[in-house]
């Protein structure tokens, strides 16, 4: 009886083990096809080969309990290893390859993505961006924002070899033909709702060499491809009729070369667009239009209907100085509804004679020793050779190769922070800061802001602290031509060598507004601006969203002069598609009151005029005078006689004396030295 029991238990034991082994074999067979690709990986080949051997031996020796147990244990070891290789991971990426993160930004509040007050934008989950990757065969990929990242992730190798050429657009479309190298787009005829946002097109393009892609981030700033029409309607009676309707005519379809922004002349038929109603009672409407010539609308552009009567506004030959509806620009149309139902335009404002022929300096800069450029006696400006910069004079304007300069000296109250590595070559000692023109511009204006607010800052330090963030001591506000700027050094120590905005840098420095790209993982937790106690969520620097033209540039700069504001600007190289941030310290106006010349500093010019083998002991900080020229076309405000350098935006920096005065009413500001 005991023997039978033992035999029975042994049989049961053998049967259980056999079943367990069979299940293990089934498990491995299911795993095997899924992991077959790993057999060709050097990391997994031998494991796969071992698996085949084990399967063969298990089948042949199934009758042996000892063999079953042996190979069962091996199967349990091999299976997790194979399964761990079945997931595509970065360990499987070929050597030298890596995933690339693409960062998209945009600059307007009329799109579905979320936008900050300074015009910088960020996308939200669910947004889709189309990406063209140019090469022997152009590829089109749709990237979707998921969990704060763009998917699918792209490998560096997927961007092509040699010169990487990428074009992006938003919102993405499935029905594209990448082989044509043209991107088609149309605007919606019903823009009273979501059709308004759907009609816009944001685009970006970048060319870069694979070898220059040393990091894992590519930044692509978006600009607008469509034209925005804003309509303001007034009436003789004051209030507008309740039955007022507005229709805008537009040829709604066309195509873009997203690598250049060049637009084909729109085709198709003229269609009626119902614009977005911004304020019915105030007569404010807006429509997104396909760019094109105003000639197409010479017989009718805007229709206004009320009381059974329809009046048609015909497009003029030019609006301002342009005969085009330009990509990325806005036209503001002021229409007046007369008592008889007809419409006309409000007269253009007359030039401001108060500024005619004047030279004006940014507030707090002009002193008795600072000379204006002698506009009426230009022949008196001496000319010097660029080969002997040691001879450049102090305290007076001079000319080198046709360009006017004024050297900095210690009693001058304008600032010129320069890069150590302006050409990004790493060939000079100091900081690798070739892409940090924004930080140099921000530092110039922060030197100006802290000097003019010094009595308030002293009161602030006494009440709160001059060192609120021990891990990041506040830098010195002093400036000289012998020592590096402490403020600029602070930015260079904290931030990555990447492009950015002077306005964002200023607001981050003063009140901790996010926007600085820093490799320091602790910066967000341990720094929140040096004057946050009274400037929390108050932006000191802003960038007006006005499109740059003769009227807007002059209006913005006059406003800055009258409101004691600092001035920065962005210069766009229209041939290369790159931008450069600099600082304005003075302005000349023509006889009609329009800006005719700028006095500015360039953070890229520190090594200009250096002579190899020379002493190079000369003043490296200088003010530049450059005439401003206006023209038709996409870029309306040009610097000098070149068709390459355009002014694309302005930065305004406010002293915020109202905020200071409210906090420290006892402080008295004495600025009688300012002229």
C-alpha positions as CSV (number, residue, x, y, z in Angstrom):
1,X,0.0,0.0,0.0
2,X,2.9,2.3,0.9
3,X,4.6,1.4,-2.4
4,X,1.5,2.1,-4.4
5,X,1.2,5.5,-2.8
6,X,4.7,6.4,-3.5
7,X,4.4,5.3,-7.1
8,X,1.1,7.3,-7.4
9,X,2.7,10.4,-5.9
10,X,5.7,10.0,-8.3
11,X,3.4,9.7,-11.3
12,X,1.4,12.8,-10.1
13,X,4.6,14.7,-9.6
14,X,5.9,13.7,-13.1
15,X,2.5,14.6,-14.7
16,X,2.5,18.1,-13.0
17,X,6.1,18.8,-14.1
18,X,5.2,17.7,-17.6
19,X,2.2,20.0,-17.7
20,X,4.3,22.9,-16.3
21,X,7.0,22.3,-18.9
22,X,4.4,22.2,-21.7
23,X,2.9,25.6,-20.5
24,X,6.4,27.0,-20.5
25,X,7.0,25.9,-24.1
26,X,3.7,27.4,-25.2
27,X,4.7,30.7,-23.4
28,X,8.1,30.7,-25.2
29,X,6.5,29.9,-28.5
30,X,4.1,32.8,-28.1
31,X,7.0,35.1,-27.2
32,X,9.3,34.0,-30.0
33,X,7.7,35.6,-33.0
34,X,7.3,38.9,-31.2
35,X,10.9,38.9,-30.3
36,X,12.3,37.5,-33.6
37,X,13.8,40.8,-34.6
38,X,16.1,40.7,-31.6
39,X,17.9,37.7,-33.1
40,X,19.7,40.1,-35.4
41,X,20.8,42.3,-32.5
42,X,24.2,41.5,-31.0
43,X,22.6,42.0,-27.6
44,X,20.1,39.2,-28.1
45,X,21.4,36.8,-30.8
46,X,22.8,34.3,-28.4
47,X,19.7,34.3,-26.2
48,X,17.6,33.6,-29.2
49,X,19.9,30.8,-30.4
50,X,19.8,29.4,-26.9
51,X,16.0,29.4,-26.9
52,X,16.0,27.2,-30.1
53,X,18.3,24.7,-28.5
54,X,16.2,24.5,-25.4
55,X,13.0,23.9,-27.3
56,X,14.6,21.1,-29.3
57,X,16.0,19.4,-26.2
58,X,12.8,19.7,-24.2
59,X,10.9,18.0,-26.9
60,X,13.4,15.1,-27.2
61,X,13.8,14.5,-23.5
62,X,10.3,15.2,-22.2
63,X,10.3,11.8,-20.5
64,X,13.0,12.7,-18.1
65,X,11.9,14.6,-15.0
66,X,15.4,15.8,-14.3
67,X,15.7,17.2,-17.9
68,X,12.3,18.8,-17.7
69,X,13.2,20.6,-14.5
70,X,16.5,21.7,-15.9
71,X,15.1,23.2,-19.0
72,X,12.1,24.6,-17.2
73,X,14.5,26.7,-15.1
74,X,16.4,27.7,-18.2
75,X,13.1,28.7,-19.9
76,X,12.2,30.9,-16.9
77,X,15.6,32.6,-17.2
78,X,15.5,33.1,-21.0
79,X,12.0,34.4,-21.3
80,X,12.3,37.6,-19.3
81,X,15.6,38.4,-21.0
82,X,13.9,38.0,-24.4
83,X,10.9,40.0,-23.3
84,X,13.1,42.8,-22.1
85,X,14.5,43.1,-25.6
86,X,11.1,43.1,-27.3
87,X,10.5,46.8,-26.4
88,X,12.2,49.3,-28.7
89,X,14.4,51.4,-26.4
90,X,17.2,53.8,-26.8
91,X,19.7,50.9,-26.2
92,X,18.7,49.7,-29.6
93,X,19.4,52.9,-31.4
94,X,22.5,52.8,-33.5
95,X,25.6,54.4,-32.1
96,X,25.7,58.2,-32.6
97,X,22.0,58.5,-33.1
98,X,19.5,60.0,-30.6
99,X,16.0,61.4,-30.3
100,X,15.5,65.0,-31.2
101,X,13.1,67.3,-29.3
102,X,11.4,70.0,-31.5
103,X,10.2,73.1,-29.7
104,X,7.5,75.2,-31.4
105,X,6.6,78.7,-30.3
106,X,4.1,81.1,-31.7
107,X,3.4,84.8,-31.2
108,X,-0.3,85.7,-31.4
109,X,-3.4,85.2,-29.3
110,X,-5.8,84.5,-32.1
111,X,-4.9,80.8,-32.4
112,X,-6.0,77.8,-30.4
113,X,-2.7,77.4,-28.7
114,X,-2.2,79.1,-25.4
115,X,-0.3,82.4,-25.5
116,X,1.4,84.5,-22.9
117,X,1.0,88.2,-22.5
118,X,4.4,88.9,-23.9
119,X,3.4,87.2,-27.2
120,X,5.3,84.0,-26.6
121,X,3.2,80.9,-27.0
122,X,3.0,77.3,-26.1
123,X,0.9,74.4,-27.4
124,X,-1.5,72.3,-25.5
125,X,-2.2,68.5,-25.6
126,X,-4.1,67.5,-28.7
127,X,-2.6,70.2,-31.0
128,X,-1.2,68.8,-34.2
129,X,1.8,70.3,-36.2
130,X,2.7,69.2,-39.7
131,X,6.4,68.8,-40.4
132,X,8.1,68.5,-43.8
133,X,11.5,66.9,-43.8
134,X,13.3,67.7,-47.1
135,X,15.7,65.4,-48.7
136,X,15.9,63.1,-51.8
137,X,12.3,62.4,-51.0
138,X,10.4,64.9,-48.9
139,X,8.6,63.3,-46.0
140,X,5.6,64.7,-44.2
141,X,5.0,63.8,-40.5
142,X,2.2,64.9,-38.2
143,X,3.3,65.6,-34.7
144,X,0.7,65.5,-31.9
145,X,1.2,67.1,-28.5
146,X,0.7,64.4,-25.9
147,X,1.7,64.7,-22.2
148,X,3.7,67.9,-22.9
149,X,5.8,66.3,-25.7
150,X,5.5,65.9,-29.5
151,X,4.9,62.4,-30.8
152,X,6.1,60.4,-32.6
153,X,9.6,61.1,-31.4
154,X,12.1,61.6,-34.3
155,X,15.6,60.3,-34.5
156,X,18.4,62.6,-35.6
157,X,19.1,60.1,-38.5
158,X,15.5,60.6,-39.7
159,X,16.2,64.3,-40.4
160,X,18.6,63.4,-43.2
161,X,22.4,63.8,-43.7
162,X,24.3,67.0,-44.4
163,X,22.1,70.0,-44.4
164,X,18.9,69.5,-42.4
165,X,15.9,71.3,-43.9
166,X,12.7,71.4,-41.9
167,X,9.4,73.2,-42.5
168,X,6.6,73.1,-40.0
169,X,3.0,74.4,-40.1
170,X,-0.1,74.6,-37.9
171,X,-2.8,73.3,-37.9
172,X,-1.7,70.1,-39.5
173,X,-3.5,68.5,-42.4
174,X,-3.7,64.9,-43.6
175,X,-4.3,65.7,-47.3
176,X,-0.9,67.1,-48.3
177,X,1.4,66.2,-51.2
178,X,4.9,66.5,-49.9
179,X,6.4,65.6,-53.3
180,X,5.3,69.0,-54.7
181,X,7.3,71.1,-52.2
182,X,4.2,73.3,-52.1
183,X,1.8,73.5,-49.2
184,X,-1.8,74.4,-50.1
185,X,-4.1,76.3,-47.7
186,X,-7.5,77.9,-47.8
187,X,-9.4,80.2,-45.5
188,X,-12.9,79.4,-44.2
189,X,-15.9,81.5,-45.5
190,X,-17.6,81.3,-42.2
191,X,-15.3,82.8,-39.6
192,X,-18.0,83.6,-37.0
193,X,-16.9,80.6,-35.0
194,X,-14.1,78.0,-35.2
195,X,-13.6,78.8,-38.9
196,X,-11.6,81.9,-37.8
197,X,-8.9,79.9,-36.0
198,X,-9.0,77.2,-38.7
199,X,-8.3,79.8,-41.4
200,X,-5.0,80.9,-39.9
201,X,-1.7,79.2,-40.9
202,X,1.4,79.3,-38.8
203,X,4.7,78.3,-40.4
204,X,8.4,78.0,-39.6
205,X,11.5,76.9,-41.5
206,X,15.0,76.1,-40.5
207,X,18.2,75.1,-42.3
208,X,21.1,73.7,-40.3
209,X,24.0,71.3,-40.7
210,X,23.8,67.9,-39.0
211,X,27.2,68.6,-37.5
212,X,25.9,71.7,-35.8
213,X,23.1,69.8,-34.1
214,X,25.2,69.1,-31.0
215,X,22.2,69.1,-28.6
216,X,18.9,67.3,-28.7
217,X,16.6,70.3,-29.1
218,X,15.6,72.2,-32.3
219,X,13.7,75.4,-31.8
220,X,11.3,76.5,-34.5
221,X,9.4,79.8,-34.0
222,X,6.2,80.2,-35.9
223,X,5.1,83.2,-37.9
224,X,1.7,83.9,-39.5
225,X,1.2,83.0,-43.1
226,X,-2.2,84.7,-43.6
227,X,-3.3,88.3,-43.5
228,X,-5.5,89.7,-40.7
229,X,-8.1,92.4,-41.6
230,X,-9.5,94.3,-38.7
231,X,-12.6,96.5,-39.4
232,X,-13.8,99.3,-37.2
233,X,-17.1,100.8,-38.2
234,X,-18.4,104.1,-36.8
235,X,-21.6,106.0,-37.8
236,X,-23.0,109.6,-38.0
237,X,-25.6,108.7,-35.4
238,X,-23.1,107.4,-32.8
239,X,-24.8,104.0,-32.3
240,X,-24.8,101.4,-35.1
241,X,-28.0,99.8,-36.6
242,X,-29.1,96.5,-35.0
243,X,-29.5,94.9,-38.5
244,X,-26.0,95.7,-39.6
245,X,-24.2,92.9,-41.4
246,X,-20.7,92.8,-42.8
247,X,-19.2,90.6,-45.6
248,X,-15.6,90.5,-46.7
249,X,-14.5,89.4,-50.2
250,X,-11.5,87.2,-50.6
251,X,-9.9,84.7,-53.0
252,X,-9.6,82.0,-50.4
253,X,-7.2,79.4,-51.8
254,X,-3.5,79.3,-52.7
255,X,-0.2,77.7,-51.9
256,X,3.0,78.4,-50.0
257,X,6.6,77.5,-50.3
258,X,7.1,76.8,-46.6
259,X,10.9,77.0,-46.9
260,X,10.7,80.7,-47.9
261,X,7.2,81.8,-47.0
262,X,6.8,82.7,-50.7
263,X,3.1,82.7,-51.7
264,X,1.6,81.8,-55.1
265,X,-1.0,84.2,-56.3
266,X,-4.3,82.9,-55.0
267,X,-6.5,81.1,-57.5
268,X,-10.1,80.3,-57.7
269,X,-13.2,82.5,-57.4
270,X,-13.9,85.4,-55.1
271,X,-15.9,84.3,-52.1
272,X,-17.9,86.0,-49.4
273,X,-16.5,85.7,-45.9
274,X,-18.5,86.2,-42.7
275,X,-16.0,87.8,-40.3
276,X,-15.7,87.2,-36.6
277,X,-17.7,89.7,-34.6
278,X,-15.5,91.1,-31.9
279,X,-18.0,93.7,-30.6
280,X,-21.3,94.3,-32.4
281,X,-22.1,97.4,-30.5
282,X,-18.7,98.9,-31.2
283,X,-18.6,97.8,-34.9
284,X,-15.5,95.7,-34.5
285,X,-14.9,92.8,-36.8
286,X,-12.0,90.6,-37.9
287,X,-11.3,88.2,-40.7
288,X,-8.3,86.0,-41.7
289,X,-7.6,86.5,-45.4
290,X,-5.4,84.8,-48.0
291,X,-2.6,87.3,-48.9
292,X,-2.6,88.9,-52.3
293,X,-2.8,92.1,-54.3
294,X,-5.3,94.8,-53.5
295,X,-6.0,95.0,-57.2
296,X,-8.2,92.0,-56.9
297,X,-10.6,93.9,-54.7
298,X,-10.7,97.2,-56.6
299,X,-14.4,96.5,-57.5
300,X,-15.5,95.5,-54.1
301,X,-13.9,94.4,-50.8
302,X,-16.2,95.0,-47.9
303,X,-20.0,95.0,-48.0
304,X,-22.0,96.6,-45.3
305,X,-25.8,96.1,-45.3
306,X,-28.4,97.8,-43.2
307,X,-32.0,98.8,-43.7
308,X,-32.3,96.9,-46.9
309,X,-29.4,98.8,-48.5
310,X,-25.9,97.4,-49.2
311,X,-22.9,99.7,-49.6
312,X,-19.6,98.5,-51.0
313,X,-16.1,99.6,-50.0
314,X,-13.7,99.2,-52.9
315,X,-10.0,98.6,-52.0
316,X,-7.7,101.5,-52.8
317,X,-4.5,101.1,-54.8
318,X,-2.5,101.2,-51.6
319,X,-3.2,101.1,-47.9
320,X,-0.5,103.1,-46.1
321,X,2.4,102.4,-48.4
322,X,1.5,98.9,-49.5
323,X,-0.4,97.6,-52.5
324,X,-0.6,94.1,-51.0
325,X,-2.3,92.1,-48.3
326,X,0.9,90.7,-46.9
327,X,1.6,87.5,-45.1
328,X,1.9,87.8,-41.4
329,X,0.6,91.4,-41.4
330,X,-2.6,93.2,-40.3
331,X,-4.6,95.9,-42.0
332,X,-6.9,98.1,-39.8
333,X,-9.8,99.5,-41.9
334,X,-11.7,102.4,-40.3
335,X,-15.0,102.7,-42.1
336,X,-17.7,105.3,-41.4
337,X,-21.4,104.6,-42.0
338,X,-23.1,107.8,-43.2
339,X,-26.7,108.7,-42.4
340,X,-27.7,107.9,-46.0
341,X,-26.3,104.3,-45.7
342,X,-23.1,104.9,-47.7
343,X,-19.7,104.2,-46.3
344,X,-16.3,105.9,-46.5
345,X,-13.0,105.8,-44.7
346,X,-11.8,107.9,-41.8
347,X,-9.0,110.2,-42.9
348,X,-5.4,109.1,-42.1
349,X,-3.9,110.9,-39.1
350,X,-1.7,113.8,-40.0
351,X,2.1,113.5,-39.2
352,X,3.1,114.8,-35.8
353,X,4.9,118.1,-36.3
354,X,6.0,118.2,-32.7
355,X,8.8,115.7,-33.6
356,X,9.6,117.1,-37.0
357,X,13.4,117.5,-37.5
358,X,14.2,116.6,-33.9
359,X,16.8,114.3,-32.3
360,X,15.5,112.6,-29.1
361,X,17.3,110.3,-26.6
362,X,15.8,107.6,-24.4
363,X,14.9,109.0,-21.0
364,X,17.8,109.3,-18.6
365,X,20.5,109.1,-21.3
366,X,21.0,112.7,-22.5
367,X,23.5,114.8,-20.5
368,X,25.4,118.0,-21.3
369,X,28.4,116.0,-22.5
370,X,26.5,113.7,-24.9
371,X,26.5,115.2,-28.5
372,X,23.7,114.9,-31.0
373,X,24.7,113.8,-34.5
374,X,25.3,117.1,-36.5
375,X,22.5,116.5,-39.0
376,X,22.9,120.0,-40.4
377,X,26.6,119.9,-40.7
378,X,27.5,116.4,-41.6
379,X,30.6,117.6,-43.4
380,X,32.0,118.3,-40.0
381,X,32.1,114.6,-39.1
382,X,35.7,113.4,-39.4
383,X,36.5,110.2,-41.2
384,X,39.0,107.6,-39.9
385,X,40.7,104.5,-41.3
386,X,39.5,101.2,-39.8
387,X,43.1,100.1,-39.8
388,X,44.0,102.5,-36.9
389,X,41.2,102.2,-34.4
390,X,43.5,103.7,-31.7
391,X,42.9,107.0,-33.4
392,X,39.1,107.0,-33.1
393,X,38.2,110.2,-31.2
394,X,36.3,110.5,-27.9
395,X,33.3,112.8,-27.2
396,X,32.4,113.3,-30.9
397,X,30.8,111.5,-33.8
398,X,33.2,110.1,-36.4
399,X,32.9,108.1,-39.6
400,X,34.5,104.8,-40.6
401,X,33.8,103.3,-44.1
402,X,30.6,105.4,-44.4
403,X,29.2,104.4,-40.9
404,X,28.8,106.9,-38.1
405,X,30.0,106.1,-34.6
406,X,30.3,107.6,-31.1
407,X,32.6,106.0,-28.6
408,X,31.5,105.2,-25.1
409,X,33.1,107.1,-22.1
410,X,32.5,106.8,-18.4
411,X,30.3,109.9,-18.1
412,X,27.9,108.6,-20.8
413,X,24.7,107.0,-19.5
414,X,24.0,104.5,-22.2
415,X,25.3,100.9,-22.1
416,X,26.8,98.4,-24.5
417,X,27.2,94.8,-23.2
418,X,29.1,92.8,-25.8
419,X,29.4,89.1,-26.3
420,X,32.7,87.2,-25.9
421,X,32.0,84.9,-28.8
422,X,29.9,86.8,-31.3
423,X,30.6,84.5,-34.2
424,X,29.9,81.3,-32.1
425,X,33.3,80.0,-33.1
426,X,34.7,79.3,-29.6
427,X,37.9,80.8,-30.8
428,X,38.1,83.5,-28.1
429,X,38.5,83.3,-24.3
430,X,35.4,83.9,-22.2
431,X,31.8,82.8,-22.4
432,X,30.4,80.7,-25.3
433,X,27.6,83.2,-25.8
434,X,27.1,83.5,-29.6
435,X,23.3,83.1,-29.5
436,X,22.7,85.3,-26.4
437,X,22.1,88.7,-28.1
438,X,18.8,88.7,-26.2
439,X,20.7,88.6,-22.8
440,X,23.1,91.4,-23.9
441,X,20.1,93.5,-24.9
442,X,18.3,92.7,-21.6
443,X,21.4,93.6,-19.6
444,X,21.8,97.0,-21.3
445,X,18.2,97.9,-20.4
446,X,18.5,96.5,-16.9
447,X,21.6,98.7,-16.3
448,X,19.4,101.6,-17.4
449,X,16.5,100.6,-15.3
450,X,18.4,99.9,-12.1
451,X,20.4,103.2,-12.4
452,X,17.3,105.3,-12.8
453,X,15.5,103.4,-10.0
454,X,18.5,103.3,-7.6
455,X,16.8,105.3,-4.8
456,X,13.8,103.0,-4.9
457,X,16.1,99.9,-5.0
458,X,17.9,101.1,-1.9
459,X,14.6,101.5,-0.1
460,X,13.5,98.0,-1.3
461,X,16.7,96.4,0.0
462,X,16.2,98.0,3.4
463,X,12.7,96.8,3.7
464,X,13.1,93.4,2.1
465,X,16.5,92.1,1.0
466,X,19.2,92.7,-1.5
467,X,19.9,89.0,-1.6
468,X,16.6,87.1,-1.6
469,X,18.0,84.0,-3.3
470,X,21.3,83.0,-1.5
471,X,22.1,80.4,-4.2
472,X,21.9,83.2,-6.8
473,X,23.4,86.4,-5.4
474,X,22.2,89.6,-7.1
475,X,24.9,90.8,-9.5
476,X,26.4,94.3,-9.5
477,X,24.5,96.9,-11.5
478,X,27.7,98.9,-12.4
479,X,29.0,99.1,-15.9
480,X,32.5,100.0,-17.2
481,X,34.5,99.3,-20.4
482,X,37.2,97.5,-18.4
483,X,35.2,94.9,-16.6
484,X,32.5,92.5,-17.7
485,X,28.9,93.4,-17.0
486,X,27.8,91.6,-13.8
487,X,24.2,91.4,-15.1
488,X,25.3,89.9,-18.5
489,X,27.6,87.5,-16.7
490,X,24.6,86.4,-14.5
491,X,22.6,85.6,-17.6
492,X,25.5,83.8,-19.2
493,X,26.1,81.7,-16.1
494,X,22.4,80.7,-15.7
495,X,21.1,80.3,-19.3
496,X,21.9,78.0,-22.1
497,X,23.6,79.5,-25.2
498,X,20.3,79.8,-27.1
499,X,18.2,82.4,-28.8
500,X,15.6,84.2,-26.7
501,X,13.7,87.5,-26.0
502,X,15.1,90.6,-24.2
503,X,11.7,91.2,-22.7
504,X,11.5,87.7,-21.3
505,X,15.0,88.1,-19.8
506,X,14.1,91.4,-18.1
507,X,10.9,90.2,-16.6
508,X,12.6,87.0,-15.4
509,X,15.4,89.1,-13.7
510,X,13.0,91.5,-12.0
511,X,9.9,89.4,-11.1
512,X,10.8,85.8,-11.9
513,X,8.4,85.4,-15.0
514,X,9.3,82.0,-16.5
515,X,10.9,81.8,-19.9
516,X,14.7,81.4,-19.4
517,X,16.2,78.1,-20.7
518,X,18.6,77.0,-18.0
519,X,20.6,73.8,-17.5
520,X,20.3,74.4,-13.8
521,X,17.6,72.0,-12.5
522,X,17.2,73.9,-9.3
523,X,16.7,77.4,-10.8
524,X,12.9,77.3,-10.9
525,X,12.7,76.3,-7.2
526,X,15.4,78.6,-5.9
527,X,15.0,81.8,-8.0
528,X,11.9,84.0,-8.5
529,X,13.3,87.4,-9.5
530,X,15.1,90.1,-7.4
531,X,12.2,92.5,-7.0
532,X,9.3,90.1,-6.7
533,X,8.0,91.6,-3.4
534,X,6.4,94.5,-5.4
535,X,6.6,93.3,-9.0
536,X,5.0,89.9,-8.7
537,X,3.1,89.1,-11.9
538,X,3.9,92.7,-13.2
539,X,5.7,92.7,-16.5
540,X,8.2,95.6,-16.8
541,X,9.1,94.8,-20.4
542,X,6.6,94.2,-23.2
543,X,6.7,93.7,-27.0
544,X,3.9,95.5,-28.9
545,X,2.3,93.3,-31.5
546,X,2.0,95.9,-34.1
547,X,3.3,95.0,-37.5
548,X,6.3,97.2,-38.3
549,X,5.7,100.0,-40.8
550,X,6.3,103.8,-41.0
551,X,3.4,104.7,-38.9
552,X,3.6,102.0,-36.2
553,X,7.4,102.4,-35.7
554,X,7.1,106.1,-35.2
555,X,4.1,105.9,-33.0
556,X,5.6,103.2,-30.7
557,X,8.9,105.1,-30.3
558,X,7.2,108.4,-29.6
559,X,5.1,106.7,-27.0
560,X,8.3,105.3,-25.4
561,X,9.9,108.7,-25.3
562,X,6.9,110.4,-23.8
563,X,6.4,107.6,-21.2
564,X,10.1,107.4,-20.1
565,X,10.5,103.9,-21.4
566,X,13.6,102.0,-22.6
567,X,13.8,100.7,-26.2
568,X,15.1,97.4,-27.6
569,X,14.5,96.0,-31.1
570,X,14.9,92.9,-33.2
571,X,16.7,93.2,-36.5
572,X,15.8,90.5,-39.0
573,X,18.2,89.3,-41.7
574,X,15.6,88.7,-44.4
575,X,18.0,86.8,-46.7
576,X,19.2,84.3,-44.0
577,X,16.1,84.1,-41.9
578,X,18.0,84.9,-38.6
579,X,17.3,87.6,-36.0
580,X,19.4,89.8,-33.7
581,X,18.4,91.7,-30.6
582,X,20.0,95.1,-30.0
583,X,19.3,98.3,-27.9
584,X,18.2,101.8,-29.0
585,X,19.5,104.9,-27.2
586,X,18.5,107.7,-29.5
587,X,16.2,108.6,-32.5
588,X,16.1,111.1,-35.3
589,X,12.9,112.3,-36.8
590,X,12.4,113.7,-40.3
591,X,10.6,117.0,-41.0
592,X,7.2,115.2,-41.1
593,X,7.7,113.6,-37.7
594,X,8.6,110.0,-38.8
595,X,11.6,108.1,-37.5
596,X,14.5,108.6,-39.9
597,X,17.6,107.3,-38.0
598,X,18.4,105.3,-34.9
599,X,21.3,105.4,-32.5
600,X,21.9,101.9,-31.2
601,X,24.5,99.5,-29.8
602,X,25.4,96.1,-31.3
603,X,26.5,93.3,-29.0
604,X,28.2,91.6,-31.9
605,X,30.8,94.4,-32.7
606,X,33.3,94.1,-29.9
607,X,36.0,92.8,-32.1
608,X,35.3,95.0,-35.1
609,X,38.4,97.0,-36.1
610,X,40.8,94.7,-34.3
611,X,44.0,94.3,-36.3
612,X,46.0,91.1,-36.1
613,X,49.4,91.9,-34.6
614,X,48.2,95.4,-33.5
615,X,47.9,96.7,-29.9
616,X,44.1,96.7,-30.1
617,X,44.1,99.1,-27.2
618,X,41.1,101.1,-28.2
619,X,37.5,101.7,-27.1
620,X,35.5,98.7,-28.1
621,X,32.1,100.1,-27.0
622,X,30.4,102.4,-29.4
623,X,27.1,103.9,-30.5
624,X,26.1,103.4,-34.1
625,X,23.9,105.8,-36.2
626,X,21.9,104.1,-39.0
627,X,19.3,105.7,-41.2
628,X,15.9,104.1,-41.5
629,X,14.3,103.6,-44.9
630,X,10.7,102.6,-45.6
631,X,9.4,100.5,-48.5
632,X,6.5,98.4,-49.8
633,X,6.6,94.6,-49.4
634,X,6.7,92.1,-46.6
635,X,9.5,94.0,-44.7
636,X,8.6,97.7,-44.6
637,X,11.2,99.1,-42.2
638,X,14.8,98.7,-43.4
639,X,18.1,99.8,-41.8
640,X,20.5,101.6,-44.1
641,X,20.5,101.2,-47.9
642,X,20.6,97.4,-47.7
643,X,17.6,95.3,-48.5
644,X,18.8,92.7,-46.0
645,X,18.3,94.2,-42.5
646,X,14.8,94.9,-41.4
647,X,13.3,96.0,-38.0
648,X,10.7,93.3,-37.1
649,X,9.7,94.2,-33.5
650,X,10.3,96.7,-30.7
651,X,10.7,96.1,-26.9
652,X,9.5,98.6,-24.4
653,X,10.8,98.7,-20.8
654,X,8.9,100.8,-18.2
655,X,10.5,102.3,-15.1
656,X,7.2,101.5,-13.2
657,X,7.5,104.6,-11.1
658,X,3.8,104.3,-10.2
659,X,4.5,100.9,-8.5
660,X,7.6,102.2,-6.8
661,X,5.9,105.3,-5.6
662,X,3.0,103.4,-4.1
663,X,5.4,101.2,-2.1
664,X,7.9,103.9,-1.1
665,X,6.1,107.3,-1.1
666,X,8.8,108.8,1.0
667,X,11.5,108.4,-1.8
668,X,12.3,111.5,-3.8
669,X,13.9,111.1,-7.3
670,X,16.3,113.8,-8.3
671,X,17.1,113.8,-12.0
672,X,17.9,117.4,-12.8
673,X,21.0,116.3,-14.6
674,X,18.9,114.8,-17.4
675,X,18.4,117.0,-20.4
